[in-house]
Amino acid sequence: MPKMKTNRGAAKRFKPTGSGRYRHKQSHLRHILTKKDSKRKRQLGALHVVEEADTKTIRRMMPYS
């Protein structure tokens, strides 16, 4: 059986944590930043943990991470 390929789009978007969960960057921080207040932009810059329901799907896309 051939090796499974990593989904390259998922590899660029998600990073595994030490505990086996995944972190991702949030959206809405690319443009139209003038109307967003500093607190909102600062909070959007932080990485967030992927929900438990989506972790199985990401693990299937990234079998070697």
C-alpha positions in Angstrom: 0.0 0.0 0.0 1.4 3.4 -0.9 2.2 6.1 1.6 -0.6 8.6 2.4 0.0 12.1 1.1 -0.2 15.1 3.4 -2.8 17.7 2.3 -0.5 20.6 1.6 -3.2 23.2 2.1 -3.9 21.8 5.6 -0.2 21.6 6.4 0.1 25.4 5.8 -2.9 26.2 7.9 -2.6 24.0 11.0 0.2 23.3 13.4 0.1 20.4 15.8 0.6 21.0 19.5 2.5 18.8 21.9 -0.8 17.3 23.2 -1.9 16.2 19.8 -4.4 19.0 19.1 -4.0 21.6 16.3 -3.7 25.3 16.3 -4.8 27.7 13.5 -4.7 31.4 12.7 -7.9 33.4 12.6 -9.4 35.2 9.7 -10.4 38.9 9.2 -6.9 40.3 9.7 -5.8 40.9 6.1 -7.5 44.1 4.9 -10.1 46.8 6.0 -8.2 47.2 9.3 -9.0 50.9 9.8 -12.5 50.2 11.1 -11.4 47.5 13.5 -10.3 48.6 16.9 -6.9 47.7 18.3 -8.3 45.2 20.8 -10.0 43.2 18.1 -7.0 43.2 15.8 -4.7 42.1 18.7 -7.1 39.3 19.6 -7.4 38.1 16.0 -3.6 37.8 15.8 -3.5 35.0 18.4 -3.5 31.4 17.4 -6.6 29.3 18.4 -7.0 25.6 19.1 -9.1 23.7 16.6 -12.4 22.4 17.9 -12.4 18.7 19.0 -15.1 17.9 16.4 -12.7 19.0 13.5 -9.5 17.4 14.9 -10.3 14.0 13.3 -10.7 15.6 9.9 -7.4 17.5 10.2 -5.6 14.4 11.4 -6.7 12.5 8.3 -5.4 15.3 6.1 -2.0 15.4 7.9 -1.2 11.8 8.8 2.5 12.4 9.6 2.3 15.4 11.9 
